[in-house]
Structures are given as structure tokens and as C-alpha cells.
Amino acid sequence: MMDYQRLSTLSQKIQNGAASKPEKDDYMWMIYQNGSINKYQYDNYRNDQNKTDILNAGLTIGAILLLGALLKKVVNA
């Protein structure tokens, strides 16, 4: 199960420019493990190929995941 709190925290740190490389890597690993990016994209990120573009896409994907989790919480409340 996705740790949405951790995803949110890492997302904020990345957006604020305060995330370390291991934190960025952890964020992208979470997105990959969730199935939101494929192995090719994850491997390109890890191999520094289009790293910034993939990380930015990951931030967008993460925002969508967080919005989905929030909506699910509201609907089930």
C-alpha cells in the first residue's frame, strides 16, 4: 500500500528544492512500485537519462495519486 504521507512529504521537498538525491530516488521508487511509471522510465531516471523530465513527470503523477487518495477519503467519510 502506498504511504501517501511519505509521498506528500517527499513531493514537497522536491518542489522546494530541499530534497536530497536519496529522497528523490525514494520518491521515484514509490511511483515505480505503484505502477505509475514503467521500468523503462524508472531505469532512465536511475541512469541519469532525462532525469529532470522524468522527475517532473513523477511529481505530476504523485500529485494525481495524492488527489485520488484525498477524494477517496472524502467519499468514504
C-alpha positions as CSV (number, residue, x, y, z in Angstrom):
1,M,0.0,0.0,0.0
2,M,1.2,3.5,-0.9
3,D,2.4,5.6,2.0
4,Y,0.7,8.8,0.9
5,Q,2.0,10.9,3.8
6,R,5.6,10.0,2.8
7,L,4.8,10.6,-0.9
8,S,3.4,14.1,0.0
9,T,6.4,14.9,2.2
10,L,8.9,13.9,-0.5
11,S,6.9,15.8,-3.1
12,Q,7.0,19.0,-1.1
13,K,10.8,18.7,-0.5
14,I,11.4,18.1,-4.2
15,Q,9.3,21.0,-5.2
16,N,11.0,23.3,-2.7
17,G,14.4,22.2,-3.9
18,A,15.2,20.8,-0.5
19,A,15.2,17.0,-1.3
20,S,18.4,15.0,-1.3
21,K,19.3,12.6,-4.0
22,P,18.2,9.6,-1.8
23,E,14.9,11.3,-1.1
24,K,14.3,11.9,-4.9
25,D,15.3,8.3,-5.5
26,D,12.9,7.1,-2.8
27,Y,10.1,9.2,-4.3
28,M,10.6,7.8,-7.8
29,W,10.9,4.2,-6.3
30,M,7.4,4.7,-4.7
31,I,6.0,5.9,-8.0
32,Y,7.5,3.0,-9.8
33,Q,6.4,0.4,-7.2
34,N,2.9,1.8,-7.5
35,G,2.9,1.1,-11.3
36,S,2.6,4.8,-12.2
37,I,5.8,4.7,-14.3
38,N,7.2,1.8,-16.1
39,K,10.5,0.0,-15.8
40,Y,12.0,1.8,-18.8
41,Q,11.2,5.2,-17.3
42,Y,12.4,4.2,-13.9
43,D,15.7,2.8,-15.3
44,N,16.2,6.0,-17.4
45,Y,15.7,8.1,-14.2
46,R,18.3,5.9,-12.3
47,N,20.7,6.1,-15.2
48,D,20.5,9.9,-15.4
49,Q,18.8,9.9,-18.8
50,N,16.2,12.6,-18.9
51,K,16.3,12.6,-15.1
52,T,14.8,16.1,-14.7
53,D,12.0,15.4,-17.1
54,I,11.1,12.1,-15.6
55,L,11.3,13.5,-12.0
56,N,8.9,16.4,-13.1
57,A,6.6,13.8,-14.6
58,G,6.8,11.9,-11.4
59,L,5.8,14.9,-9.4
60,T,2.7,15.3,-11.6
61,I,1.9,11.7,-11.2
62,G,2.4,11.9,-7.5
63,A,0.0,14.9,-7.3
64,I,-2.6,12.9,-9.1
65,L,-2.2,10.0,-6.7
66,L,-2.5,12.3,-3.7
67,L,-5.6,13.9,-5.1
68,G,-7.1,10.5,-5.7
69,A,-6.3,9.4,-2.2
70,L,-7.9,12.6,-0.8
71,L,-11.0,12.2,-2.9
72,K,-11.4,8.6,-1.8
73,K,-11.1,9.7,1.8
74,V,-13.8,12.4,1.3
75,V,-16.2,10.0,-0.5
76,N,-15.8,7.3,2.2
77,A,-16.2,9.8,5.0
